[in-house]
Amino acid sequence: MKLKLWLIFAIVTTTFWGVWGALIELPEKAGFPATLGYSVWALTMIPPALVALKIINWKLERDRRSVLLGLVIGFTGAGGQLILFEALRIGPAYLVFPIISLSPVVTILLSYVFLKERATSRGWIGIVLALLAIPLLSYQSPENSAALSAWWVPLALLVFLAWGFQAYVMKFANKTMAAESIFFYMMLTGLLLIPFALWMTDFSQSINWGFKGPYLAALIQILNSIGALCLVYAFRYGKAMIVSPMTNAVAPVITVIISLAIYRVIPHPVIMGGMFFAIVATFLMAIEPEEGQEGK
């Protein structure tokens, strides 16, 4: 099987995000709030953005269309993250995560209708299996979760729509502008939203400003940032309706495997089922024909 460019970038994304997912709780457990972790993440977007701009000889696209698309992609992604913080603060994580994890459904529908993307029968089977795997992999025990306010529902749905729409626009934008420019605007919007993350932070609590705080967070968050850059490239070369569910399904599998090795915790049977679906889905989507090659 010939390895495809979109698949290479998707594998890098899922690998980096999988490792990031397994380690990101370390700074939080050490006393560094997630909202400050967001601020660190936004800053770690700068080095990959500079590398990306260097690749295109600093020729950032500044026309109105490119700027608008880049900002939409950035604000829906980073803004969705901030909204998620609030949803998790007032709602049960075991219900919030399964809702937002299905955001690829939005991407698939929009890509099918507006981008005219299509898949073979095996590709559709892979998509369905991935969509089944994602909420299973997001399973969390309800034992220590209690809803504090009904407002978590619209907030979770808003993140669900924002992230699904972001992936669609990312593919749409890749048709007319450079992936490197897209990522630059993602970095810019992430930085612009730092004040909101600081406003959401409870500075009255004890915060770890040592190595296990912002410095460890930076080392871990850079994985997220590099993965995000590779995701933009994956959307450049691949179908959004394939890339989106695949990356959302495979990264948690890697996280579970690494967490098993580090923390010696056996995954819940529900998560194991999700891992099985994700692995089968990945194989089916990996052998899906390139864009414009269906039926060849």
Backbone as CSV, one residue per row, in Angstrom:
resi,resn,N_x,N_y,N_z,CA_x,CA_y,CA_z,C_x,C_y,C_z
1,MET,0.844,-1.204,0.000,0.000,0.000,0.000,0.879,1.253,0.000
2,LYS,0.649,2.112,-0.989,1.419,3.348,-1.085,0.998,4.301,0.024
3,LEU,1.994,4.784,0.784,1.691,5.700,1.881,1.346,7.070,1.311
4,LYS,0.250,7.630,1.764,-0.238,8.895,1.225,0.169,10.050,2.129
5,LEU,0.316,11.227,1.524,0.740,12.401,2.276,-0.218,12.718,3.413
6,TRP,-1.523,12.680,3.125,-2.499,13.010,4.165,-2.394,12.026,5.318
7,LEU,-2.116,10.765,5.000,-2.031,9.735,6.030,-0.792,9.931,6.895
8,ILE,0.311,10.336,6.256,1.540,10.593,7.011,1.303,11.694,8.039
9,PHE,0.715,12.808,7.573,0.458,13.927,8.482,-0.587,13.561,9.539
10,ALA,-1.578,12.763,9.161,-2.596,12.342,10.125,-1.978,11.453,11.201
11,ILE,-1.045,10.597,10.805,-0.372,9.719,11.772,0.466,10.543,12.742
12,VAL,1.179,11.540,12.217,1.979,12.406,13.093,1.064,13.145,14.070
13,THR,-0.046,13.659,13.552,-0.999,14.375,14.412,-1.514,13.489,15.529
14,THR,-1.999,12.309,15.168,-2.574,11.421,16.177,-1.528,10.949,17.176
15,THR,-0.305,10.731,16.703,0.765,10.304,17.613,1.086,11.398,18.620
16,PHE,1.303,12.612,18.125,1.627,13.720,19.006,0.473,14.027,19.943
17,TRP,-0.749,14.013,19.437,-1.910,14.287,20.281,-2.140,13.163,21.284
18,GLY,-1.838,11.937,20.874,-1.993,10.814,21.793,-1.056,10.922,22.982
19,VAL,0.203,11.270,22.713,1.181,11.458,23.796,0.778,12.664,24.647
20,TRP,0.375,13.741,23.979,-0.088,14.944,24.687,-1.246,14.608,25.631
21,GLY,-2.201,13.824,25.151,-3.354,13.465,25.963,-2.995,12.664,27.194
22,ALA,-1.950,11.833,27.070,-1.540,11.000,28.196,-0.776,11.795,29.251
23,LEU,-0.133,12.884,28.843,0.738,13.626,29.762,0.150,14.943,30.268
24,ILE,-0.883,15.452,29.602,-1.346,16.809,29.887,-1.864,16.987,31.310
25,GLU,-2.298,15.895,31.928,-2.820,16.032,33.289,-1.713,16.208,34.336
26,LEU,-0.467,15.954,33.946,0.631,16.071,34.906,0.770,17.490,35.459
27,PRO,0.827,18.541,34.631,0.894,19.897,35.191,-0.334,20.253,36.015
28,GLU,-1.514,19.806,35.581,-2.747,20.110,36.319,-2.712,19.464,37.701
29,LYS,-2.273,18.206,37.762,-2.188,17.526,39.054,-1.123,18.154,39.947
30,ALA,-0.148,18.818,39.319,0.921,19.466,40.084,0.531,20.866,40.537
31,GLY,-0.687,21.295,40.174,-1.162,22.598,40.628,-1.090,23.713,39.608
32,PHE,-1.097,23.363,38.325,-1.078,24.375,37.269,-2.406,24.298,36.526
33,PRO,-3.322,25.263,36.718,-4.680,25.198,36.160,-4.722,25.027,34.647
34,ALA,-5.767,24.379,34.163,-5.921,24.135,32.733,-6.026,25.427,31.939
35,THR,-6.624,26.453,32.534,-6.749,27.728,31.826,-5.375,28.358,31.586
36,LEU,-4.480,28.222,32.560,-3.108,28.696,32.344,-2.390,27.782,31.356
37,GLY,-2.770,26.513,31.370,-2.227,25.577,30.386,-2.594,26.009,28.976
38,TYR,-3.806,26.553,28.835,-4.220,27.088,27.530,-3.282,28.218,27.109
39,SER,-2.982,29.112,28.029,-2.110,30.248,27.733,-0.736,29.764,27.285
40,VAL,-0.222,28.747,27.961,1.071,28.171,27.576,0.974,27.544,26.193
41,TRP,-0.132,26.832,25.942,-0.333,26.222,24.618,-0.307,27.275,23.522
42,ALA,-1.002,28.394,23.740,-1.044,29.452,22.737,0.362,29.955,22.421
43,LEU,1.183,30.055,23.437,2.558,30.515,23.235,3.397,29.469,22.483
44,THR,3.116,28.185,22.736,3.875,27.140,22.039,3.473,27.026,20.578
45,MET,2.404,27.690,20.182,2.014,27.713,18.762,2.960,28.589,17.949
46,ILE,3.684,29.491,18.618,4.534,30.450,17.905,5.675,29.771,17.143
47,PRO,6.494,28.891,17.778,7.603,28.268,17.031,7.159,27.507,15.781
48,PRO,6.123,26.620,15.850,5.696,25.942,14.618,5.182,26.917,13.565
49,ALA,4.524,28.002,14.012,4.024,28.991,13.059,5.170,29.675,12.325
50,LEU,6.248,29.976,13.044,7.404,30.609,12.427,8.083,29.653,11.436
51,VAL,8.178,28.389,11.811,8.737,27.391,10.904,7.886,27.286,9.642
52,ALA,6.565,27.291,9.835,5.650,27.204,8.694,5.818,28.401,7.760
53,LEU,5.917,29.591,8.334,6.096,30.785,7.511,7.434,30.747,6.775
54,LYS,8.463,30.212,7.419,9.763,30.072,6.770,9.663,29.178,5.547
55,ILE,8.845,28.132,5.638,8.672,27.198,4.525,8.142,27.918,3.287
56,ILE,7.258,28.900,3.492,6.690,29.635,2.347,7.390,30.985,2.161
57,ASN,8.625,31.083,2.679,9.433,32.301,2.513,8.736,33.549,3.046
58,TRP,8.037,33.383,4.165,7.391,34.503,4.874,6.311,35.201,4.049
59,LYS,5.785,34.504,3.045,4.759,35.107,2.184,3.369,34.812,2.750
60,LEU,3.070,35.444,3.869,1.770,35.274,4.520,0.677,35.900,3.666
61,GLU,-0.396,35.161,3.450,-1.525,35.687,2.671,-2.327,36.657,3.531
62,ARG,-2.470,37.874,3.040,-3.110,38.933,3.814,-4.391,39.458,3.167
63,ASP,-4.857,38.835,2.100,-6.098,39.290,1.478,-7.270,39.037,2.413
64,ARG,-8.349,39.755,2.189,-9.493,39.718,3.105,-10.050,38.307,3.274
65,ARG,-10.156,37.550,2.191,-10.713,36.201,2.259,-9.848,35.294,3.124
66,SER,-8.535,35.335,2.908,-7.627,34.476,3.662,-7.618,34.824,5.144
67,VAL,-7.593,36.119,5.441,-7.604,36.548,6.838,-8.890,36.097,7.522
68,LEU,-10.025,36.272,6.840,-11.313,35.884,7.420,-11.365,34.384,7.681
69,LEU,-10.975,33.580,6.696,-11.003,32.127,6.874,-10.055,31.694,7.986
70,GLY,-8.858,32.283,8.017,-7.897,31.936,9.051,-8.399,32.264,10.442
71,LEU,-9.035,33.428,10.589,-9.550,33.827,11.900,-10.733,32.958,12.323
72,VAL,-11.581,32.583,11.366,-12.713,31.696,11.688,-12.194,30.361,12.201
73,ILE,-11.192,29.809,11.517,-10.613,28.533,11.939,-9.998,28.667,13.329
74,GLY,-9.276,29.760,13.547,-8.619,29.958,14.832,-9.580,30.173,15.977
75,PHE,-10.568,31.035,15.771,-11.495,31.348,16.858,-12.416,30.174,17.195
76,THR,-12.839,29.404,16.192,-13.688,28.245,16.490,-12.906,27.176,17.245
77,GLY,-11.606,27.049,16.937,-10.789,26.059,17.637,-10.414,26.489,19.040
78,ALA,-9.750,27.635,19.149,-9.304,28.123,20.461,-10.484,28.563,21.312
79,GLY,-11.460,29.206,20.694,-12.649,29.629,21.444,-13.417,28.440,21.984
80,GLY,-13.477,27.372,21.182,-14.144,26.158,21.639,-13.469,25.571,22.855
81,GLN,-12.139,25.687,22.906,-11.399,25.173,24.058,-11.761,25.922,25.329
82,LEU,-11.888,27.244,25.242,-12.249,28.048,26.410,-13.675,27.754,26.859
83,ILE,-14.564,27.563,25.904,-15.950,27.221,26.245,-15.996,25.855,26.917
84,LEU,-15.132,24.944,26.451,-15.076,23.611,27.053,-14.680,23.691,28.520
85,PHE,-13.738,24.575,28.854,-13.349,24.740,30.257,-14.568,25.057,31.114
86,GLU,-15.402,25.977,30.617,-16.581,26.379,31.377,-17.601,25.242,31.450
87,ALA,-17.774,24.507,30.351,-18.701,23.375,30.347,-18.286,22.319,31.363
88,LEU,-16.978,22.072,31.462,-16.479,21.078,32.418,-16.560,21.593,33.855
89,ARG,-16.526,22.902,34.017,-16.608,23.474,35.364,-18.005,23.301,35.942
90,ILE,-19.035,23.412,35.104,-20.409,23.368,35.606,-21.148,22.082,35.250
91,GLY,-20.527,21.219,34.461,-21.216,20.004,34.024,-20.387,18.754,34.212
92,PRO,-21.006,17.586,34.027,-20.320,16.302,34.215,-19.456,15.941,33.016
93,ALA,-18.179,15.692,33.268,-17.242,15.371,32.194,-17.666,14.123,31.426
94,TYR,-18.284,13.160,32.129,-18.640,11.905,31.469,-19.763,12.084,30.452
95,LEU,-20.448,13.224,30.475,-21.443,13.536,29.465,-20.943,14.591,28.474
96,VAL,-20.124,15.511,28.948,-19.613,16.579,28.090,-18.715,16.018,26.986
97,PHE,-17.760,15.165,27.358,-16.788,14.677,26.377,-17.412,13.841,25.256
98,PRO,-18.346,12.922,25.562,-18.959,12.179,24.455,-19.693,13.080,23.459
99,ILE,-20.280,14.183,23.946,-20.983,15.097,23.046,-20.012,15.794,22.104
100,ILE,-18.970,16.385,22.667,-18.044,17.142,21.817,-17.193,16.220,20.950
101,SER,-17.018,14.967,21.384,-16.186,14.047,20.608,-16.814,13.701,19.265
102,LEU,-18.114,13.932,19.141,-18.808,13.618,17.897,-18.804,14.778,16.909
103,SER,-17.966,15.777,17.145,-17.893,16.924,16.238,-17.576,16.533,14.789
104,PRO,-16.857,15.420,14.528,-16.647,15.035,13.128,-17.936,14.812,12.346
105,VAL,-19.036,14.546,13.037,-20.316,14.386,12.343,-20.645,15.669,11.572
106,VAL,-20.413,16.817,12.215,-20.660,18.107,11.574,-19.749,18.262,10.359
107,THR,-18.476,17.919,10.531,-17.510,18.017,9.438,-17.916,17.152,8.258
108,ILE,-18.323,15.931,8.549,-18.699,14.988,7.492,-19.913,15.500,6.715
109,LEU,-20.929,15.963,7.421,-22.140,16.450,6.761,-21.851,17.667,5.892
110,LEU,-21.091,18.626,6.433,-20.776,19.839,5.674,-19.899,19.511,4.465
111,SER,-18.948,18.614,4.638,-18.055,18.249,3.540,-18.809,17.501,2.444
112,TYR,-19.751,16.685,2.844,-20.542,15.921,1.879,-21.433,16.854,1.063
113,VAL,-22.071,17.803,1.734,-23.030,18.687,1.065,-22.336,19.786,0.262
114,PHE,-21.361,20.464,0.871,-20.787,21.659,0.251,-19.478,21.411,-0.507
115,LEU,-18.670,20.464,-0.054,-17.414,20.176,-0.742,-17.557,19.005,-1.713
116,LYS,-18.729,18.386,-1.701,-19.022,17.257,-2.594,-18.047,16.099,-2.398
117,GLU,-17.565,15.926,-1.171,-16.671,14.804,-0.897,-17.470,13.510,-0.867
118,ARG,-16.859,12.454,-1.350,-17.497,11.152,-1.362,-16.513,10.103,-0.863
119,ALA,-17.039,8.954,-0.472,-16.190,7.862,0.001,-16.719,6.557,-0.576
120,THR,-15.840,5.569,-0.654,-16.273,4.250,-1.089,-17.039,3.594,0.051
121,SER,-17.610,2.434,-0.219,-18.379,1.740,0.818,-17.496,1.383,2.007
122,ARG,-16.254,0.973,1.758,-15.371,0.641,2.864,-14.970,1.901,3.623
123,GLY,-14.852,3.026,2.898,-14.558,4.295,3.563,-15.682,4.698,4.494
124,TRP,-16.916,4.515,4.047,-18.079,4.854,4.892,-18.151,3.943,6.112
125,ILE,-17.800,2.668,5.933,-17.769,1.754,7.079,-16.735,2.238,8.087
126,GLY,-15.581,2.674,7.592,-14.543,3.202,8.469,-15.003,4.447,9.203
127,ILE,-15.707,5.331,8.497,-16.221,6.555,9.112,-17.203,6.225,10.228
128,VAL,-18.130,5.312,9.943,-19.132,4.932,10.942,-18.469,4.301,12.163
129,LEU,-17.496,3.412,11.931,-16.799,2.773,13.049,-16.033,3.800,13.882
130,ALA,-15.446,4.790,13.196,-14.726,5.844,13.918,-15.680,6.661,14.772
131,LEU,-16.850,6.966,14.221,-17.842,7.740,14.972,-18.370,6.949,16.168
132,LEU,-18.423,5.627,16.023,-18.822,4.786,17.153,-17.704,4.731,18.198
133,ALA,-16.463,4.731,17.724,-15.321,4.598,18.627,-15.104,5.849,19.465
134,ILE,-15.304,7.022,18.872,-14.959,8.276,19.553,-15.678,8.450,20.892
135,PRO,-17.018,8.334,20.959,-17.661,8.481,22.275,-17.298,7.374,23.251
136,LEU,-17.029,6.165,22.727,-16.623,5.072,23.615,-15.265,5.382,24.241
137,LEU,-14.361,5.943,23.436,-13.036,6.290,23.938,-13.084,7.490,24.877
138,SER,-14.185,8.240,24.834,-14.345,9.402,25.714,-15.028,9.029,27.024
139,TYR,-15.303,7.747,27.204,-16.038,7.305,28.396,-15.293,7.654,29.684
140,GLN,-16.055,8.191,30.633,-15.533,8.458,31.974,-16.576,8.012,32.991
141,SER,-16.104,7.505,34.099,-17.013,7.045,35.143,-17.805,8.215,35.709
142,PRO,-19.111,8.042,35.887,-19.941,9.121,36.437,-19.857,9.246,37.952
143,GLU,-19.049,8.419,38.574,-19.030,8.358,40.042,-18.695,9.688,40.697
144,ASN,-17.691,10.386,40.119,-17.253,11.628,40.756,-17.672,12.868,39.989
145,SER,-18.687,12.716,39.157,-19.137,13.856,38.361,-20.580,14.181,38.702
146,ALA,-20.859,15.442,38.878,-22.226,15.873,39.176,-22.477,17.196,38.484
147,ALA,-23.576,17.272,37.756,-23.907,18.502,37.055,-24.284,19.584,38.055
148,LEU,-23.677,20.745,37.885,-23.969,21.855,38.775,-24.953,22.830,38.151
149,SER,-25.077,22.790,36.841,-25.960,23.706,36.139,-26.333,23.107,34.793
150,ALA,-27.565,23.354,34.362,-28.022,22.826,33.075,-27.363,23.541,31.901
151,TRP,-26.645,24.617,32.172,-26.018,25.385,31.095,-24.891,24.621,30.415
152,TRP,-24.431,23.537,31.021,-23.365,22.773,30.391,-23.818,22.171,29.066
153,VAL,-25.121,21.906,28.916,-25.632,21.281,27.690,-25.436,22.184,26.466
154,PRO,-25.965,23.430,26.487,-25.718,24.295,25.315,-24.251,24.613,25.106
155,LEU,-23.475,24.688,26.178,-22.046,24.949,26.032,-21.352,23.781,25.323
156,ALA,-21.688,22.557,25.727,-21.101,21.374,25.089,-21.517,21.295,23.623
157,LEU,-22.765,21.602,23.342,-23.243,21.593,21.956,-22.546,22.670,21.132
158,LEU,-22.255,23.803,21.762,-21.562,24.883,21.065,-20.145,24.455,20.674
159,VAL,-19.460,23.765,21.580,-18.116,23.250,21.269,-18.211,22.204,20.162
160,PHE,-19.205,21.340,20.255,-19.460,20.307,19.249,-19.596,20.930,17.852
161,LEU,-20.389,21.993,17.762,-20.597,22.665,16.479,-19.342,23.420,16.036
162,ALA,-18.691,24.095,16.985,-17.517,24.909,16.651,-16.387,24.051,16.098
163,TRP,-16.087,22.940,16.761,-14.966,22.114,16.316,-15.291,21.372,15.025
164,GLY,-16.548,20.976,14.855,-16.936,20.341,13.600,-16.861,21.320,12.441
165,PHE,-17.324,22.551,12.677,-17.281,23.592,11.654,-15.842,23.993,11.355
166,GLN,-14.995,24.037,12.386,-13.596,24.396,12.194,-12.915,23.452,11.206
167,ALA,-13.114,22.152,11.384,-12.471,21.174,10.500,-12.952,21.343,9.060
168,TYR,-14.248,21.624,8.892,-14.781,21.845,7.542,-14.149,23.078,6.901
169,VAL,-14.093,24.185,7.629,-13.512,25.421,7.095,-12.029,25.233,6.816
170,MET,-11.352,24.428,7.635,-9.931,24.164,7.423,-9.709,23.512,6.054
171,LYS,-10.548,22.555,5.704,-10.446,21.924,4.401,-10.830,22.907,3.298
172,PHE,-11.903,23.653,3.513,-12.374,24.636,2.542,-11.291,25.679,2.262
173,ALA,-10.647,26.166,3.319,-9.613,27.194,3.174,-8.384,26.655,2.454
174,ASN,-8.071,25.384,2.665,-6.893,24.785,2.040,-6.985,24.765,0.517
175,LYS,-8.177,24.952,-0.017,-8.366,24.949,-1.470,-7.916,26.261,-2.101
176,THR,-7.835,27.333,-1.282,-7.518,28.646,-1.846,-6.341,29.344,-1.164
177,MET,-5.851,28.814,-0.052,-4.749,29.463,0.648,-3.772,28.424,1.193
178,ALA,-2.585,28.868,1.507,-1.542,27.963,1.987,-1.859,27.468,3.397
179,ALA,-1.535,26.217,3.650,-1.737,25.639,4.978,-0.941,26.406,6.023
180,GLU,0.220,26.901,5.619,1.079,27.640,6.538,0.417,28.944,6.993
181,SER,-0.286,29.608,6.077,-1.007,30.831,6.438,-2.167,30.513,7.378
182,ILE,-2.841,29.399,7.118,-3.942,28.980,7.989,-3.436,28.806,9.412
183,PHE,-2.308,28.127,9.548,-1.779,27.874,10.889,-1.345,29.164,11.567
184,PHE,-0.800,30.101,10.805,-0.399,31.386,11.395,-1.599,32.072,12.041
185,TYR,-2.725,32.084,11.356,-3.914,32.737,11.913,-4.483,31.947,13.088
186,MET,-4.297,30.626,13.080,-4.677,29.821,14.248,-3.839,30.225,15.450
187,MET,-2.543,30.427,15.214,-1.645,30.862,16.289,-2.052,32.240,16.798
188,LEU,-2.345,33.150,15.870,-2.702,34.522,16.231,-3.955,34.572,17.094
189,THR,-4.985,33.828,16.703,-6.231,33.837,17.479,-6.039,33.200,18.848
190,GLY,-5.181,32.177,18.907,-4.886,31.570,20.198,-4.288,32.579,21.157
191,LEU,-3.377,33.408,20.652,-2.757,34.441,21.477,-3.775,35.512,21.882
192,LEU,-4.652,35.879,20.956,-5.634,36.923,21.240,-6.612,36.519,22.346
193,LEU,-6.804,35.226,22.522,-7.757,34.742,23.529,-7.105,34.464,24.885
194,ILE,-5.796,34.665,25.003,-5.118,34.455,26.286,-5.744,35.290,27.406
195,PRO,-6.081,36.579,27.189,-6.704,37.359,28.271,-7.968,36.710,28.828
196,PHE,-8.754,36.060,27.974,-9.968,35.389,28.446,-9.611,34.187,29.312
197,ALA,-8.543,33.463,28.924,-8.096,32.323,29.731,-7.612,32.794,31.096
198,LEU,-6.904,33.917,31.130,-6.427,34.469,32.404,-7.607,34.925,33.256
199,TRP,-8.616,35.503,32.623,-9.818,35.957,33.335,-10.562,34.780,33.953
200,MET,-10.510,33.624,33.295,-11.198,32.429,33.795,-10.410,31.717,34.889
201,THR,-9.160,32.115,35.104,-8.302,31.446,36.082,-8.559,31.947,37.494
202,ASP,-8.664,31.025,38.412,-8.835,31.375,39.824,-7.452,31.558,40.451
203,PHE,-6.998,32.817,40.518,-5.660,33.090,41.045,-5.616,33.074,42.572
204,SER,-6.782,32.877,43.194,-6.794,32.787,44.654,-6.283,31.428,45.130
205,GLN,-6.302,30.446,44.237,-5.803,29.127,44.603,-4.283,29.094,44.472
206,SER,-3.686,28.091,45.078,-2.237,27.939,44.999,-1.862,27.439,43.611
207,ILE,-0.952,28.141,42.965,-0.537,27.799,41.604,0.948,27.438,41.596
208,ASN,1.257,26.338,40.957,2.640,25.879,40.864,3.345,26.613,39.721
209,TRP,4.278,27.486,40.069,5.031,28.228,39.058,6.408,27.609,38.822
210,GLY,6.642,26.439,39.388,7.929,25.774,39.213,7.993,24.990,37.922
211,PHE,8.975,24.085,37.833,9.176,23.332,36.595,7.956,22.502,36.230
212,LYS,7.306,21.892,37.235,6.148,21.048,36.944,4.902,21.849,36.589
213,GLY,5.015,23.175,36.611,3.900,24.029,36.223,4.034,24.466,34.772
214,PRO,4.346,25.733,34.529,4.378,26.241,33.157,5.439,25.611,32.266
215,TYR,6.574,25.227,32.837,7.656,24.685,32.020,7.333,23.277,31.518
216,LEU,6.830,22.449,32.424,6.418,21.113,32.003,5.241,21.214,31.040
217,ALA,4.324,22.139,31.323,3.174,22.344,30.441,3.636,22.715,29.030
218,ALA,4.663,23.557,28.938,5.169,23.976,27.627,5.745,22.787,26.857
219,LEU,6.501,21.931,27.564,7.088,20.760,26.913,6.014,19.821,26.387
220,ILE,4.896,19.751,27.101,3.803,18.870,26.688,2.936,19.543,25.621
221,GLN,2.655,20.823,25.789,1.773,21.529,24.866,2.388,21.701,23.484
222,ILE,3.714,21.697,23.375,4.336,21.814,22.059,3.958,20.622,21.181
223,LEU,3.677,19.475,21.822,3.208,18.311,21.068,1.852,18.607,20.439
224,ASN,0.995,19.274,21.190,-0.319,19.666,20.695,-0.183,20.606,19.507
225,SER,0.725,21.567,19.622,0.900,22.575,18.586,1.442,21.984,17.284
226,ILE,2.446,21.129,17.404,3.003,20.491,16.210,1.947,19.592,15.569
227,GLY,1.189,18.900,16.414,0.111,18.062,15.900,-0.922,18.877,15.145
228,ALA,-1.222,20.073,15.640,-2.201,20.945,14.976,-1.694,21.380,13.605
229,LEU,-0.396,21.694,13.510,0.176,22.074,12.218,0.079,20.914,11.227
230,CYS,0.405,19.726,11.683,0.314,18.550,10.811,-1.133,18.262,10.416
231,LEU,-2.070,18.591,11.298,-3.478,18.399,10.976,-3.883,19.284,9.795
232,VAL,-3.407,20.523,9.783,-3.718,21.418,8.662,-3.193,20.825,7.356
233,TYR,-1.979,20.254,7.412,-1.428,19.606,6.221,-2.244,18.373,5.832
234,ALA,-2.716,17.632,6.827,-3.533,16.450,6.533,-4.806,16.852,5.807
235,PHE,-5.403,17.968,6.216,-6.603,18.446,5.539,-6.283,18.973,4.142
236,ARG,-5.056,19.458,3.948,-4.677,19.945,2.619,-4.701,18.799,1.613
237,TYR,-4.179,17.638,2.007,-4.014,16.536,1.081,-5.121,15.479,1.146
238,GLY,-5.896,15.457,2.213,-6.900,14.409,2.366,-8.319,14.933,2.428
239,LYS,-9.264,14.021,2.426,-10.677,14.380,2.534,-11.009,14.717,3.977
240,ALA,-11.754,15.795,4.180,-12.127,16.186,5.539,-12.969,15.104,6.202
241,MET,-13.825,14.443,5.419,-14.724,13.436,5.982,-13.978,12.168,6.385
242,ILE,-12.710,12.055,5.990,-11.865,10.934,6.405,-10.895,11.365,7.498
243,VAL,-10.229,12.507,7.269,-9.209,12.987,8.209,-9.801,13.283,9.584
244,SER,-10.944,13.958,9.614,-11.536,14.387,10.886,-11.890,13.217,11.803
245,PRO,-12.703,12.242,11.344,-13.016,11.127,12.259,-11.812,10.269,12.590
246,MET,-10.879,10.137,11.640,-9.706,9.297,11.903,-8.840,9.894,13.004
247,THR,-8.521,11.177,12.912,-7.659,11.793,13.924,-8.344,11.841,15.282
248,ASN,-9.656,12.043,15.282,-10.389,12.090,16.546,-10.519,10.721,17.191
249,ALA,-10.433,9.660,16.397,-10.589,8.307,16.942,-9.262,7.692,17.351
250,VAL,-8.191,7.976,16.592,-6.921,7.289,16.830,-6.130,7.897,17.988
251,ALA,-6.135,9.233,18.104,-5.359,9.881,19.174,-5.716,9.338,20.561
252,PRO,-7.018,9.169,20.892,-7.344,8.618,22.213,-6.831,7.198,22.417
253,VAL,-6.746,6.420,21.331,-6.219,5.058,21.447,-4.769,5.107,21.912
254,ILE,-3.991,5.998,21.307,-2.585,6.152,21.691,-2.485,6.632,23.133
255,THR,-3.376,7.558,23.508,-3.394,8.059,24.878,-3.649,6.930,25.873
256,VAL,-4.612,6.078,25.568,-4.950,4.961,26.454,-3.765,4.007,26.592
257,ILE,-3.109,3.702,25.478,-1.975,2.775,25.506,-0.831,3.344,26.344
258,ILE,-0.520,4.623,26.145,0.568,5.252,26.909,0.193,5.349,28.385
259,SER,-1.056,5.710,28.662,-1.512,5.802,30.046,-1.434,4.446,30.730
260,LEU,-1.739,3.381,29.979,-1.650,2.027,30.528,-0.216,1.716,30.927
261,ALA,0.729,2.133,30.064,2.139,1.859,30.348,2.652,2.693,31.527
262,ILE,2.168,3.933,31.642,2.669,4.831,32.683,1.981,4.592,34.023
263,TYR,0.642,4.546,33.977,-0.134,4.513,35.219,-0.602,3.112,35.620
264,ARG,-0.362,2.128,34.747,-0.747,0.732,35.040,-2.243,0.607,35.340
265,VAL,-3.051,1.333,34.592,-4.498,1.279,34.785,-5.124,0.544,33.603
266,ILE,-5.876,-0.509,33.891,-6.534,-1.277,32.840,-7.748,-0.490,32.343
267,PRO,-7.851,-0.243,31.034,-8.975,0.532,30.497,-10.315,-0.156,30.756
268,HIS,-11.351,0.644,30.901,-12.709,0.117,31.064,-13.092,-0.658,29.794
269,PRO,-13.903,-1.714,29.922,-14.324,-2.484,28.741,-14.948,-1.623,27.642
270,VAL,-15.650,-0.560,28.030,-16.233,0.347,27.035,-15.127,0.989,26.199
271,ILE,-14.059,1.412,26.856,-12.928,2.023,26.156,-12.219,0.994,25.282
272,MET,-12.104,-0.234,25.763,-11.488,-1.293,24.974,-12.275,-1.523,23.685
273,GLY,-13.598,-1.475,23.813,-14.435,-1.619,22.624,-14.190,-0.480,21.644
274,GLY,-14.048,0.730,22.170,-13.763,1.882,21.329,-12.426,1.740,20.622
275,MET,-11.430,1.195,21.318,-10.109,0.991,20.716,-10.197,0.014,19.536
276,PHE,-10.972,-1.032,19.707,-11.132,-2.015,18.625,-11.763,-1.362,17.401
277,PHE,-12.857,-0.627,17.612,-13.519,0.060,16.498,-12.574,1.043,15.822
278,ALA,-11.785,1.770,16.630,-10.881,2.781,16.084,-9.795,2.154,15.216
279,ILE,-9.252,1.030,15.657,-8.188,0.361,14.901,-8.712,-0.144,13.560
280,VAL,-9.901,-0.758,13.573,-10.494,-1.240,12.325,-10.821,-0.063,11.407
281,ALA,-11.376,1.000,11.994,-11.728,2.184,11.210,-10.497,2.799,10.564
282,THR,-9.398,2.861,11.315,-8.155,3.438,10.795,-7.661,2.673,9.572
283,PHE,-7.700,1.357,9.642,-7.266,0.541,8.509,-8.142,0.809,7.289
284,LEU,-9.442,0.830,7.474,-10.360,1.034,6.355,-10.187,2.414,5.724
285,MET,-9.983,3.431,6.567,-9.823,4.781,6.031,-8.442,4.999,5.433
286,ALA,-7.460,4.264,5.914,-6.107,4.390,5.382,-6.007,3.876,3.954
287,ILE,-6.833,2.897,3.602,-6.799,2.347,2.242,-7.850,2.996,1.352
288,GLU,-8.496,4.041,1.864,-9.470,4.782,1.058,-8.734,5.513,-0.073
289,PRO,-9.281,5.501,-1.308,-8.622,6.198,-2.427,-8.461,7.691,-2.161
290,GLU,-7.465,8.296,-2.826,-7.241,9.730,-2.712,-8.423,10.472,-3.319
291,GLU,-8.460,11.795,-3.066,-9.511,12.616,-3.646,-9.475,12.507,-5.171
292,GLY,-10.652,12.300,-5.750,-10.753,12.228,-7.202,-10.413,10.863,-7.786
293,GLN,-10.090,9.887,-6.899,-9.713,8.570,-7.385,-10.721,7.498,-7.012
294,GLU,-11.888,7.894,-6.501,-12.899,6.887,-6.132,-13.274,6.057,-7.345
295,GLY,-13.294,4.775,-7.129,-13.708,3.877,-8.182,-12.584,3.472,-9.121
296,LYS,-11.368,4.041,-8.924,-10.251,3.688,-9.785,-9.553,2.439,-9.272
